[in-house]
Amino acid sequence: MSGKLPDRIIELTRLIDTRMSELEALKNKAIGEQRHMNEEERTQYKALMDDVTTYSAELDLEKEEINIRGKIGESRRDPILPSVDSRDMEQRKYPGLPAKELRFDTLGDQMLAIARASQSGGIVDRRLNRAITGMSETFPSDGGFLVQTDFSSELIRRVYEASPVVSRVRRIPVGANANGIKLNAVAESSRASSVWGGIIMYWLAEGGTKSPTLPQFRQMELTLKKVAGLWYATDELLQDATALSAVASDGFSEALDLELEDVIINGTGAGQPLGIMKSPALVTVAIEGGQLADTVVAENVIKMWANLYARSMPNAVWLISQSVLPQLMTMGVTVGVGGTPMWMPPSGLAGAPYGSLMGRPIYAIECCAKLGDLGDILLADLSQYILIEKGGPQFASSIHLSFTTDQTCFRAVYRCDGQPAWNTTLTPKDGSAATSPFVTLAARA
């Protein structure tokens, strides 16, 4: 592999990060001044986005070249091809059982079979369903093995049940012959004079002429992107299928849960889903005059609620950094010369604090920014976030990466993409402040 390639990848990554920072600064300037971007800023914004797209494409090519060079290096070794056992364990136990009905009892059993199939001269269990991603079946690294459907469903189900974020987004499966999806969405930024970007209702006298009006639509395009993780299993762990199954399912589920939460909240949209905090539909509420750094006051919460799109109020949740909790516990509303607690129960610290604000649940998650930073508290209707996915995770393994330490490396790959369904904020019919399903609080540095 050429020494220039890693340098080029570093440079492209730096360029992408720089452009994304400039994009964020442009958007934040307009938000801070409580206005939309002007024509010059929009032109600059588009140019920066074009740069990000170009650099991201080049980065993908560079990474693909490194991957190909790695495969070429592996192909120069004389392979000992794995063979297919015509009588796998289940067939030996149940000779009359059709091959299509042969199944693994646990995820650990299947992963042991994957490990055996990846070894030179190893045996490929007929129950393994190969998913080729390379040019041939000569080497295990050219492809992976699909996780058995029930195991895959259980892994993904655990992610969606555990996460207060991922469980609430709108999920759309992608079919076997597709690599993405295009969705038609309404192009609407204001309801001051029309609905859906152009529909106007008229009151007419008898015999009056109706004027035609048209809605405006835009197209959302989501293309599957790949997230991958590695974990290592010692030879001792590989000897215990039950323990391997627990470690693999727990580890992968928790890692994927955290990663999906992070991109739904903070994703850049470059090689990964677009997150809420990077969306042009995000409303950022200004801080109070004279507000101290690293604080959250009752007026912040009230104004955030007032900027939430009214129809999102029944579905919205509060997502906060755990470092925000002390602010909520001491937050109060001033009444005359006194005040009243806004979040604590009547019994004070002796009783359990309420788990909601404005009647909507509060969840402390790891992917919100720390107290005082932009994004430390987020009010979101997550049903307005779209996540596409394709099947379950795919697995491959290698004994070569950690041969000297008697470990087998398992790789899990999951394909998905996502973005908010809204691409702009919405000005209500009365012309008041813009609303959105996604509202956050400005930084209090």
Secondary structure as GFF3:
##gff-version 3
##sequence-region A 1 445
A	DSSP	alpha_helix	4	32	.	.	.	ID=ss1
A	DSSP	alpha_helix	39	75	.	.	.	ID=ss2
A	DSSP	beta_strand	83	84	.	.	.	ID=ss3
A	DSSP	alpha_helix	89	93	.	.	.	ID=ss4
A	DSSP	three_ten_helix	99	101	.	.	.	ID=ss5
A	DSSP	alpha_helix	107	118	.	.	.	ID=ss6
A	DSSP	beta_strand	123	124	.	.	.	ID=ss7
A	DSSP	beta_strand	129	132	.	.	.	ID=ss8
A	DSSP	three_ten_helix	140	142	.	.	.	ID=ss9
A	DSSP	beta_strand	143	146	.	.	.	ID=ss10
A	DSSP	alpha_helix	149	162	.	.	.	ID=ss11
A	DSSP	three_ten_helix	166	168	.	.	.	ID=ss12
A	DSSP	beta_strand	170	173	.	.	.	ID=ss13
A	DSSP	beta_strand	180	186	.	.	.	ID=ss14
A	DSSP	beta_strand	217	223	.	.	.	ID=ss15
A	DSSP	beta_strand	225	234	.	.	.	ID=ss16
A	DSSP	alpha_helix	235	238	.	.	.	ID=ss17
A	DSSP	alpha_helix	241	266	.	.	.	ID=ss18
A	DSSP	three_ten_helix	276	278	.	.	.	ID=ss19
A	DSSP	beta_strand	283	285	.	.	.	ID=ss20
A	DSSP	alpha_helix	298	306	.	.	.	ID=ss21
A	DSSP	three_ten_helix	310	312	.	.	.	ID=ss22
A	DSSP	beta_strand	317	320	.	.	.	ID=ss23
A	DSSP	three_ten_helix	322	324	.	.	.	ID=ss24
A	DSSP	alpha_helix	325	329	.	.	.	ID=ss25
A	DSSP	beta_strand	332	335	.	.	.	ID=ss26
A	DSSP	beta_strand	338	341	.	.	.	ID=ss27
A	DSSP	three_ten_helix	348	350	.	.	.	ID=ss28
A	DSSP	beta_strand	356	357	.	.	.	ID=ss29
A	DSSP	beta_strand	360	364	.	.	.	ID=ss30
A	DSSP	beta_strand	377	380	.	.	.	ID=ss31
A	DSSP	three_ten_helix	382	384	.	.	.	ID=ss32
A	DSSP	beta_strand	385	398	.	.	.	ID=ss33
A	DSSP	three_ten_helix	403	405	.	.	.	ID=ss34
A	DSSP	beta_strand	407	420	.	.	.	ID=ss35
A	DSSP	beta_strand	438	441	.	.	.	ID=ss36
###
